[in-house]
Amino acid sequence: MNTLALRAIVLTELRLRLRRGATLLVLAAVAALSWNMASDWQGGMSMFVVGNARVRYDSAALAIARAMQLAILLGLAGFYVVRGRIAEDTRSGIGSVLATLAVSDTVLLLGRWLASVAVLLMMLLAALAGALASHARYAEGPLQLLPYLQTYLLLMLPGVLFAASMALLADAYAPLVGKLFDAAYFGIWMACAFALELFVKDASASLNPLQLIDFAGFGSALVRLAQLFANPDIRTGGRHSFDAALAPLLMPDGFWALPMLARRGACALVALLPLLFALRHFHRFSPDLLKPAPTGRVQAWLARSGGVQAPLRLLNRISGPLLGVLTPALARATRWPGWRGATAAEIVLTLQINPAALPLLLGCAVLGALDTRMAPLALACWGVLVADIATRAVTSATDAAGDAALGGRGRRIVCQLLATIALGLLFTAGALAGQLLVFPLGAAALCGGVVLFSAAASLLGQISGAPRLFLAPFLFALWFIEDNPTDPAFDLFGAHSLVTPPMLALELGIAIALCAAIYTHQRFTRRS
């Protein structure tokens, strides 16, 4: 192996990633989230509860409770942060240059993978720094560095390796390139993170093959804690009530015993399997491999049946008659004057270039009307769809032409923001109508949440130039909201009917602040 070339690729990738303001923003956000993740037990809520008793906030307990939640975020957000480098090379034409270099596929991909692992390890260290900085704020004992290092590295490392491997595979294997796999990874990661908790009823069972795919370590940690406390009723992360009359429990020693280390090591090895598949199927920026031809009996059968693209082709056939309505609608929108026509054109264009969008929009509206609890599903589909609206001009190299049009960049950004909000209201129209009838405050919260996350998508898209910086925190926020159905502070969309007027006012205030940040960023970049 050419170690000099490998070293050069890794260093170049790290320089490219670290010079981006978006990467530094992610590191700062992870550190801030880790700093503010613990809840103060003196307020009656604890982030680590066993049965009805809280666990004393020493270094070991805080490290485990925080790491179990942060590992889920790191594996989810990390994929979207490091994904897209090879796809960007393909789009920009740099891939044609890389394809001619005298560097093997293995060296090129390993360099990209090692750089991705390094970036994710920086995120891990940022989370660790945030936790150490807030230790004195919440802890009931002295700071011990070893429990933090052990827990953060050993619990999170398999998730780091899996996220980096899956990101590389998604770029190296042509059928996985695109927005569809971005949405699929969210389901894959959550299924792996909670498979052990969902399918293992006896939490004291120490040996289970599902621990090999527990890359986040959430289920494995629950199993180990159930053994140490001899109680399967373990609640970590978030805010949980407890019986203040019971004496606090102490975190037992021996969490990282040899069997636990062996299981996490085996899980880390399984996390490398997508990397091996990527090394075998890398397209090397070749047009004939970007659209692979059938070779062999199985591949020929997949080609005849549509292969991994079969569901998308079927969806295209279903949406064909619906898309026929959009062509005259786009022509009419372009004739409307001012920002109204530009906003309508952005909406129609978004639906046109995503054939699955219109059937999903209608389906989400119908399901929301039947059951308002389907609103998170509609919001997830909406978030995946609109994540690239703010970056579409950059990725298609039409931003200069758009800035030269009437109204310039300012009107384009405003119209994209309005189109994002309008699509969110269309996707959630059914749930919104149902909420208006039974809980009007929840409908207001749903509208406020759509505006808030639309502004976040626009701002993050402008800062990073990549849609995935918004997609990761948005999907994590949806999961976190659904995972805390009893806390009014997290009912941002009114789905649990717990939102209060002060929370709604705070939500709208944050949305206004994000819109002000969009305006400030646009003015600053225009002057620079």
Disulfide bonds with the S-S distance in Angstrom:
none
